[in-house]
Amino acid sequence: MTTKWSLLAYVALIALATGCAGPRYVAASTGSKGQVKFLWTDGSDQGVVKCEVADNGDLNQCRNMNLVLED
């Protein structure tokens, strides 16, 4: 019985730590002039994250961009 409760507590902790959200995958990326953009998807939602690229290759000032997709 103790193992069952420990497992349940572990699963609950993981759910709280991830915000009950599934993983996001990078579907495409593009970069130019010191910036890079990533198109991510989690299967039902998608969005674009834009980052500045530092001289050493680090990504800085990453932010979500507003995205409107039309058919």
N, C-alpha and C positions, 0 to 999 in steps of 0.2 A: 504494500500500500504506500509506503514511503517513496519508493521509486516512481510510482505513478504521480504523486504530488510534486516531486522534484522535476519530473519531465514536464508536467503542466506549467509549473512556475517558470521553467526555462523557456518554453514556447511563448508564454505571455511576455517575458522579458524581451525576447527577440522581436515580438510584434510591437511592443512599445518603443523599442530602440529604432526600428525602421519606420515607424509611423504607419504601420500596416500597408505600406506601399510596396509594390513589386519593383523589380529591378528596371532600370532604364538602360537602353542600349543606344549607342551612337550609330545612326543609320547612314550619315554622310558627314563630311567635313570639308571646309574650304578655308584657305588662308591667303592673305596678301597684305603687303605694306604694314607689317607689325601687328596684325590682328588675325584671329582665327574664329570660325563659327562652326558649331556642331549642331546637327539636326538629331535630336534624340527621340526615342519612342519607347513606350512601355507596353505596347500592344493595343491600347485604346486611345491614348493621348499622345500628342507629339508637340515639340517645341524647339526653339532655337536658343542656344546659349552663345553669347559673343564674348570673347576674351581678348585682352591686349597681350602681346607677346614681348617679354623683356629681352634685352640683348643676350642674356644667358640662356634663353629658351623657356624660362618660367612663364606660366600664365598668370596674369594679374587682372584685377577689375572685371571679373567674370560676372555677367548679368543675363537674366532672361530677356529676350526680345519679344515684343508683341508680334503675334503671328496670326494672320487671317488667311486661311486656305479657301480658295473658291474652285468650283468645278468648271 
